[in-house]
Amino acid sequence: MGKLLKFPERKSQDILTAEKLVGIAEEIDAVILQHLQDDMIDPRDLVGLLAHRMGTLMNHLEEKTELWGVCEKVMKKQAQID
């Protein structure tokens, strides 16, 4: 019989937060997809818009330097940039 891996128990608050974040991500995706279908909007303009909004949001955080590294890794992975 194989070994059972023990994972830390998740708090119900963590699960609720994760579910809320998934919902927010789906809302953002819906807005982006809606506007990508608009022939008058260049996808590069949407990228610039999102970068601007992200910078504005991060401006209000103290740990922006640390978060920048995380954001950069996630963006490169999602964009399949080596």
C-alpha angles and dihedrals in degrees: 000000000000126000117265116231114227113219122193112261114255120232116233088238090058090052092048091049092049091049091049092050091050089053092050091049091052091051092050091048091051092053093047094047091048091055095041087062089058106095091209094063118079112214088228089061090054090051090052091048092051091047090052093050092046091051091050091050093047091048088073094055128086096211095055094130092057092043091051090062091051092047092049092051093048094047093048092049094048092045091046093236115158 
